[in-house]
């Protein structure tokens, strides 16, 4: 019905668009506007719904509407783009579903057809741009080349008007993100970039503006296109744009450099984080253009208008210029400071507020990049002027100053301020609470003082910046906190926060002042009767900060103040109570057992608070307070438990709304645990026996707590946390045999509710075990101390639960496992094996029973304990074989294989017995060829375990199936199967190299180096490395070493996680080639190196191998990684073991190394430069040592560069440089 209404409505609109009698274009535009609203919405979800409704319309109606809207491209209003917007929306709905494929052909035809009007061409360009702007990835890939060609045609066509070219450029901005495949061609890329550059230099402002918009987009999408050829052009174009008086053009020029800064910062961050997949190198355009760009940006900042004109183009330029400076600071770091220093110093006192505004803005903009110590001169300039800047009449200037101070606060803790600067800031702080001062100013000034106080606490060399001002600051803050009117409560909040910071970071020299502060706060309660909401936070800080002896002296006064606040505000407890209870809780935690003397007076108030469970906020505070008191006084709480425990249990049983019930119960349970913990760990001798003795105080409430636990379990709405907390209670009842029996009863059919059964299993598990190894052993001892009758009852209930045909979690299995760990090593519970065996082999057992039984055996075997008898081992063998041979469920077979992997070391008797061994191996091989991939993986893992543990016993049986299993695994479509196939193959080779197997598997293993899955590549690489190191003769005779090295190099280019292993594999292959060449030469009885290079099997690839490794090593993003050092070692092995006839090739390799050395020596000293030198110098030494011919000119240049290294480098690099000098001298002497 709804679709019919929509269809009729669209048909009526379409009739209006097609009605030639309606001459007025306004009516048609209104209809187009309504159609646009049908397709487009600002909310993504609404837009998707609208497009789905469109797709549900009959195709005849949709086609009719599409044809008519396409016709409106020529007659509609291009300024409003209504028809183009409708077409774009329809395209985004239909193109992803392979509908309307002819759209781009129609639009391109409209553009290139000679008879098309300019309006039709312009509207078609606009439509292309709008479609490409919103379309999904991959939808228009087949059309992108045609779109690119038609757009370039529009730009290069001399007949096109300048407005038409501007429209083309506007469309191109939206198309740019799809052009990557087109721009991969060098010639196309050059033409494209030159065309955009020419457009950006146009004298026509619309073309120039849109051309610059394209450059901004290119900078963010295709940074690599800005190469050495176009870099200078773009710098000139954008600098000229920023100099232009037209604000729109100036804005685009600045936006270009914002994009460049962001991209170069991203490249730097990726390089620092050593991302393996990152291969891009920064061109440092921003750093190179700073000298010309920064002055222009500073000038732009002085053009700010008044705040009411903030949306004007001039103000936008100012804002973007500020952002650009900020991004330049993050990108160029310390280099920018010198460029802005003079500007700030000159303009901070300028009579024109715009210049002062610019100086302050620059100060805030450059904080994010440079080192804090390098910003100290800027602090020296700005701080003396802060008071007058914050009191300036211009609101925009004050706002900028406040913003800059926020940045400044982040750096103050790392800078040692001058004493007179601290005086200025303290005076500013004392003035900031006046009524005429705005809240924003008060906030940032308070933040300044907090930052200095952090520095004050982390002072070095005895520098204490706030020590002499501490008393006056605290006095002022206390005055503001106590006397501030409610209308300025936000100011009080700032003052309270600052007070907390200053007192928390109070230096030792000012400790005496804290006691005065506490006295003043107590006087405010007793004498002035100040608002407790204001005083309580101050008391909290003082209680935390005072030393214990002083706190003990003041404890009576503090407690009397809290009690007075509670007594005086009985009717207002819901508001005052939580804060007061928090203060008392902090106090109780600090003075601990001394708090007992206040319990007689405070206890009744505590009980009243516990009874007010309907007032959630206060009840939550009382629960927290009770936990704090328990934590403080421990076992001395016993006299009060008879009062507290019934109230707590009654509170728990009170029904509350579902929304808050779980949190309510969780907090009650945690308090109960806190009480037990406090009593059990108090250190008193009688407390150790508290739980399992006849101490009446808790025994009276045990049954109530068990009932509560059952109530939590039975409630479907109980949260997972609430159930877990109820389980945690069981560790305090682990010695109560009767409770564990009662809980075990709930595991079987006596409890029909599965939630209760699940919760009972969880509680039983918590009582029987612990993650702490020591506690776990103690709980095993406790279990063994139970009576024979009690243990038998619990075990009987647990095993009965295992036989229930219901879905169960592994909790019951874990309970069986923990009891087994205690009893099996003692030769007890021998009937367990018979029970487990029967559960699996019984034809009446359901799949769920068999599954939980297998999980139980797995848990037992995972504990790695001695079974005491062989009966359980025999049962495990029968169970695994039965499941693999006779069960049809893949889930059961997978569980059985997992069990086999875990307990394979227990099954020696199987592999020493010929018939059983044969049957088990057949079952495993059959599982490795099953149709279930998960089963294949675990079966391969099982065979690998067998090979590693019992190879001598099974190799005769594996000979027939080994080849078939390995080849099938390597050919599998599943990456995980390929990985385990490789590992299985390696395990066999590690035991006994098999020539026939290697002949067939090695080529496939080499091909797997190019696998798309990283795990497969890693396993292949490590296996090949192992084989190359241990089976050199087999590799030399069976492998094409050239192809193998080629595959390894391609694997290395991806910079995967195992790139170091790839390098080691290359070294191993090169060594094999070296040995192979020596064997060939030995037949002629000549030394290796005297023969021509052709005798070396890697001769055809030698130059490429070495060049590729050098290029990879010199990439900046890996120079500080283990990969670079591994590549260097690989190069050393290759060069060392190469024939002497390769000197000419090695000398060619020297050229890029010398060039890198030259660039490194001339660049600024840094950690990355040191890493680069430690890679270059040893490599060059190795080449110089190997080459027989060494030109004098190259040697002289090298010596000059090395002298530069010695002047600027540390000991480690100097040693490497001197080694290279010695080698050069030796080489020249030989020459």
TORVOTOR-900353 format. One record per residue (C-alpha): z, y, x. Coordinates in steps of 0.1 Angstrom, whole numbers, plus 5000, padded with zeros to 4 digits. Example, Ala and Ser with C-alpha at 12.3 -4.5 7.8 and 13.67 -1.06 7.14 Angstrom:
2
507849555123;507149895137;
% end
This chain:
1231
500050005000;500950245028;497750165047;495750235016;497350575011;496750665048;493150545046;492450755015;494151055031;491951025062;488850975041;489551305023;490051485056;486851335069;484851455038;486051805045;484851775081;481451655070;480951885040;478152115050;478952335020;482252445036;481052715059;484452845069;485352705103;489052775095;489152505069;487652245093;490052355120;492952305097;491751955089;491351875126;494852005132;496151765105;494251475120;495751565154;499251545139;498451205125;497651075160;499951265183;503751295185;506151435211;508251115207;506750815224;508050565198;506550765169;503250805188;503050425193;503750365156;501050605146;498450445169;499450105155;498850225120;495450355131;494550005144;495549845111;492950055092;489649895082;487049925110;484550095087;486850385081;487750405117;484150405128;483250665102;486050895114;485150845151;481550935146;482451255127;484951375152;482451315180;480051535161;482751805159;482751835197;479652055194;480752265164;484552275168;486652535186;486852435223;489752665229;491952465206;490652125218;491451975184;488551735183;489051635219;492751565214;491951345184;489351155204;491751105233;494450975210;492050725194;490850615228;494350545240;494850325210;491550135211;490350115247;493349885258;492149645230;488549655242;487449865213;485250165214;483750075248;480850305243;483050625243;482550725279;478750655277;478550895248;480551165265;478551125298;475351135278;476551465261;477051615295;473851505313;471351535285;469151845290;469251945253;473051945251;474652285244;477152435268;479852395241;479152025238;479251975275;482452175278;484051985250;482951645265;484551745299;487751835281;487751505262;487251305294;490151485310;492451425280;491551055278;492251005315;495551195313;497150955288;495250625293;497050315307;496450175342;493449945345;491850035312;489050265326;488450105360;484850005351;484050365340;485750555368;482650575391;480450715364;483250965354;483451075391;479751125394;479351325362;482351555372;480851605407;477551685391;479151945370;480752115400;477652105422;475152205395;474152565402;473152615366;476652555354;478652865344;481852955362;483852875331;482152535328;483052455364;486652565357;486652325328;485352045350;488052105376;490652105348;489451765338;489351645374;493051715377;493651445351;491051205365;492351225401;494950955398;492150695390;489850785419;491450585447;488750315447;485950575448;487550775476;487950475499;484350535511;484450795540;481250975531;482251005494;485651125504;484251395527;481851525500;484651525474;487151715497;484551965507;483552035471;487252095461;487752325492;484652525482;485952555447;489352675459;487652955479;485553075450;485653445441;485953355405;489653335396;489353055370;487452825395;489852925423;492952855402;491752515390;490552425424;493952495438;495452275410;493251995422;494552045458;498152035445;497451705428;495651565459;498651655481;500951445459;498451155453;496351135484;498251285513;496151075537;492951255527;494351565544;493151455578;492251645610;488951765594;490251915562;493851995573;492952335589;490752425559;493552355534;496052545554;493752845554;492952815517;496552785506;497853055529;495253295516;496153185480;499853275487;498753615500;496753685469;498053945444;497253725414;500453545406;498753235391;496853175424;499953255444;501852995424;499252725430;499352795468;503052755469;503052445447;500652275472;503152315500;505952185477;503951865472;503251845510;506951885518;508051625493;505451375506;506351425542;510051395535;509351065517;507450935547;510351035570;512850855548;510750545546;510450545584;514150585589;514950305565;512650075585;510749965554;508549675565;505749745541;505450115550;502550195573;502050575567;502650825594;503451195588;500951455600;503751725601;501551985583;504652165571;506252195605;502952325620;502452585593;506052715592;505353025613;502753155588;504253005556;507953105557;507353485559;505153465529;507753265509;510453515519;508353805507;507653615474;511453585469;511853965469;509553995438;512253875413;512354065380;515354115358;516853825340;515253895307;511853855323;512653515339;509653345322;507153585336;504553465362;506253685389;509653525383;508053175383;506553255417;509953355429;511553025416;508752805431;509052995464;512852915465;512052545457;509452535485;511952675510;514452415499;511952135504;510852275537;514452265548;514851905539;511551825556;511652035588;515452035591;516752245620;513452405627;513652635597;516952805606;515453045632;512653155608;515053275581;517953405602;516653755607;515453785571;518953705558;520653935583;518354235575;518254195537;521754105528;522754475529;519454615515;519854885488;517354705466;519054425447;515854215449;516154195487;519754105485;518853845459;516253705483;518653685512;521253495491;518653265477;517353175512;520953105523;521352855494;517852705499;518152595535;521452405532;520052065524;518151985556;519552135589;522652005606;525752185593;526652305628;523252485631;524052675599;527152835613;525353165622;524253195586;527853155575;528853435598;526253655582;527053575545;530853535543;531753905550;529454005521;530653755495;533153985478;530654255471;527954015462;530153855435;531054195421;527454325421;526254485389;523154275388;523853945369;520853765385;522253845420;525753725410;524253405396;522253335428;525453395449;527453155428;524652895432;524552945470;528352915473;528152575456;525852455483;528052615509;531152425497;529452095507;529252205543;532552395548;534552075556;532352025587;532452385601;535352555619;535452895603;536553205621;540053325612;538953655597;536453465576;539253255562;541153575555;538153715535;537853395515;541653385507;541553755496;538553675474;540453385459;543453595451;541253845432;539153585413;541653535385;541553885372;540453925335;537254105344;536153825367;533853565351;534753195348;531753105370;532953315398;536553185395;535152825396;533052865428;535853055446;538252775437;535752525450;535552715483;539252695488;539252325479;536552265506;538552445532;541652245522;539751925529;538852055563;542452155567;543651795562;540951665586;541651925613;541051865650;542552025680;545452165660;543152405640;544852465606;542752715587;545052755556;548452705571;549353075573;548053125537;549452815522;552552965505;550753265490;547953035477;550352795461;552453075446;549353235431;548052915417;551452825401;551553175386;548053135371;548852785358;552052885341;551153235327;547453205319;546753265282;545252985261;542053185257;541453145294;542252765296;539152695316;540552925344;543852735342;541852405347;540252545378;543552665392;545252325384;542452135402;542652365432;546452335433;546051955433;543551975462;545652215483;548952025479;547351685484;545851805517;549051995527;549552005565;552851895579;553752255589;553752345552;555752055539;558952265532;556952485508;556352185486;559952145478;560052515467;557052445445;558952155429;562052365423;559852635407;558152375384;561552235373;562852585367;559852645345;560952345324;564752415322;564752795323;561452935312;560652635289;557052655299;554252455282;554752095294;550952035294;550852285323;553852165342;553351785341;550251775363;552251975389;555051725388;552551445393;551251605425;554751675438;556051315431;553051175450;553351415479;557151435486;558651195511;560950935496;564251075509;563451415494;562151255462;565351055458;567351385460;565151535433;564851225411;567651315387;566151665381;562651515376;563751255351;565951505332;562851735329;560751455315;563451345290;563851705279;560151735273;560151415252;563251505232;562051855225;558551745214;559451445192;557151565164;554351625189;554651295208;551051195201;549951495222;552751535247;553751175251;550851025270;551051285298;554751265300;554650885302;552050905329;554351125350;557250885344;555050595354;554050765387;557750835393;558850475386;556150335410;557450555438;561250515435;560950145424;564249975418;566150315417;564450365383;566850115368;569650365364;567450565339;566550265318;569650285295;568750635285;564950595286;564750245272;565050335235;562250595239;560150325255;560750085226;559850355201;556550405220;555750035220;556250025182;553750305176;550750075180;548950255153;548650565175;546150425200;546250695226;550050705229;550350325227;547850285256;549950525277;553150335268;551550005279;550550155312;553950305317;555649975310;553449805336;554350075361;558050025354;557749645358;555849695390;558649915402;561849735392;560649375391;563349115383;565749385373;563849405340;565349075328;568149245307;565549445288;563049155281;564849045250;564049385235;560649445250;559049095245;559449075207;558049425202;555149335224;554349005205;554749185172;552349455184;549849195194;549949025160;549349345141;545749355128;543749645139;540149745132;537449535150;536249825170;539549855190;541049505186;539749355218;540949645240;544249645222;544749275228;543549295264;546049565272;548949365256;548049055275;547749245308;551249385302;552549045295;551048925328;552449225346;555949135333;555548775345;554148895378;556949135383;559548875376;557948605397;557348815429;560549015429;561948815459;565248715441;566148355446;566548275409;563148425400;561048155418;562347905392;561848135363;558947975346;559847615349;563647655344;565747715313;565748095317;565948175280;564448515282;560848385285;561248035271;562048185237;558648345236;556448075251;555447925218;554548275205;552348345235;550548005231;549948095194;548448425205;546148255230;544848035202;544448335180;542248505206;540148185210;539648145173;538448505168;534648515170;534948885179;537148835209;535548985240;534848785272;537348995291;540048925265;539448555268;539548565306;542848755305;544348505282;543248235307;544848425336;548148385318;548048005324;548748045362;552248135352;552547825330;551047585355;554447415360;555047365323;553947005316;554447025278;552247335276;549347165295;549646865272;549547085242;546447265255;544646935264;545146825228;542947115217;540046985239;539246685216;538646645179;542146775170;540547125173;537447155152;536747515162;534547505193;535847845204;539447715206;538147405225;536247635249;539247865254;541547565259;539247435286;539347765303;543147795302;543547445315;541147515344;543147825352;546347625352;544947345374;543147545401;542547875419;539948035441;542648085468;542647765489;546447785495;547247835458;544747555450;546647315472;550047415457;548647355422;547547005433;551046935445;552447065411;550046835393;551246535412;554846635405;554246585367;555546265351;553145975349;553245995311;552346365311;549446325335;548146025316;548146225283;546246515298;543646295315;543146095283;542546405263;540146545289;538146225291;538046205253;536546555253;533846435277;532746185251;532446435222;528846475211;528946855211;527647125234;530247195262;530347425292;531247295327;534947395322;535947045312;533946905341;535847135365;539147025350;538146655358;537146755393;540446935401;542546645389;540246405409;540846605440;544546555436;544546185426;541446005441;542446045478;545745865468;543845575453;544845675418;542745725386;540445435396;539445395359;537545725361;534545555378;534245295350;534445575323;531745785340;529445485345;529845385308;529045735296;525745725314;524645365309;525745335273;522745335250;524745515223;525645805246;523746125236;521946345260;524746615259;527346355268;525246235297;524546585309;528246685309;529046355327;526546425354;527946785358;531446625362;530346395390;528546685407;531746895405;533746605420;531246545449;531046915456;534746915466;533946695496;537046475493;537746115502;537445895471;540045645484;538045345471;534345255470;534245205433;533245565425;530545565452;529045245437;529145405402;527445725415;524645515430;524045325398;524145645377;521545825399;519245525399;519645465362;518845825353;515845855376;514345515365;515145495328;515945835313;513046035299;514746375299;513646595327;516946785325;518946475331;516646375360;516946715376;520746695373;520746345389;518546475418;520946765423;523746515424;521846315450;521346615472;525046695472;526346345478;523546205500;526046165529;528145935508;525245695501;524945525535;525445185519;522245235499;520045295529;521545015549;520744765521;517044675520;516544615482;518644915471;516945135497;513445035485;514345105448;515945445456;513045565477;510545465451;512445655425;512545965447;508845955456;508045905419;510146215410;508346425437;505046355419;506346415384;504746675361;507846895361;507747155390;511547195391;511846825395;509246815422;511147075442;514546895440;512846565448;511346705479;514646855489;516246505483;513646335505;514146595532;517946525531;517146145534;514846205564;517446415582;520346175574;518745825575;515345855591;515745545612;516545335581;513745475560;510745565582;508945225576;509145285539;508045645541;504845575561;502845485531;503845765508;504646045533;501146175538;500346175501;503646355492;503146625519;499446695511;500046715474;502946955479;500947185502;498147195476;500447275447;500047595427;503847645427;505047845457;508447685457;506947335459;504747455488;507847585506;509747255502;506647055512;506447255544;510247205551;509846825543;506946805568;509046985594;512046755589;509746445595;508246605626;511646695640;512646325639;509346175651;506046355656;503246185637;499846245650;497946125619;500046345597;499646655619;495846605621;495646645583;498446885576;498147145605;494847315591;496447345557;499647485573;497547745592;495847855559;499247895542;499948175566;497848395543;499648275512;500548545487;504048425484;506348545511;508648235511;505548015517;504448235546;507948235561;508247855560;504647805573;505348035602;508647885612;507147535610;504147625631;506447795657;508547475658;505447255662;503947475689;507247465709;507847095705;504446925702;502247135725;499746855733;499146775697;498547135688;496247185718;494146885709;494046915671;494047295664;491447565669;493747805687;491448105681;491648055643;495347995645;495948325663;493748505639;495848385610;499048475628;497748825635;496948875598;500348755589;501849005614;499949295599;501749255566;505149325584;506849055563;510548965567;509648695592;507448915614;509648835645;509048465639;505348535637;505448705671;507348405686;504648175671;501948385687;503748355721;503947975717;500247945708;499248165738;501447945761;499547635747;496247805755;497547875790;498547515795;495247395781;493247615806;495347485835;494547135825;490847215825;491047385859;493147095874;490046885872;488447115898;491647135918;491747515916;494447765907;494647915872;493448265873;490748205899;488348075872;486248305850;487748435818;485448205798;487647905808;490448055787;490147935751;491348265737;488848465757;486748575727;489848715710;491748835740;491049205738;491449205700;494749025702;496249255728;494849575712;496249475678;499649405692;499749735711;498749925679;501349755658;504049815685;503350185686;503550245649;506450495645;508150325615;508849995634;509650135669;513350115663;513249765649;513549415663;509949365654;508749615679;510749455707;509449115696;505849235698;506549375733;507849035744;504748865729;502549115748;504449035780;503848655775;500148705768;499548945797;501548725821;499648405812;496148565811;493548495837;493148745866;489548795854;490849005824;491849305845;489049525830;490149445795;493849515803;492849855818;491149945785;494449865768;496150115792;494350415776;496250415743;499450345761;498950645785;498050865755;501250755737;503250825768;501651165771;502551255735;506051115738;506751315770;505551645754;507451595722;511051685715;513851465728;515051225701;516250865695;512850765684;511350895716;513750685736;512750375716;509050455722;509550485760;511450155761;508449985745;505750165766;507150155801;507749775805;504349695789;502549925813;504449765842;503349425831;499649545829;499849715863;501349405878;498549185864;495449405872;493849385906;491849705902;493750025896;492050365899;493750635919;493150905892;494950695865;497750625889;498250995897;498351085860;500750815854;503050935882;503051285867;503951155833;506750935847;508251235865;508451405831;510251105817;512751105846;513551475840;514451425803;515651065798;518850865802;519750595827;518250305808;514750465805;514950605840;515450245854;512350125835;510350425847;511350365884;510349995880;506950115869;506650355898;507450075922;504849855906;502250125908;503050185945;502749815952;499349795933;497950095952;498949935985;497149605975;494049795964;
% end
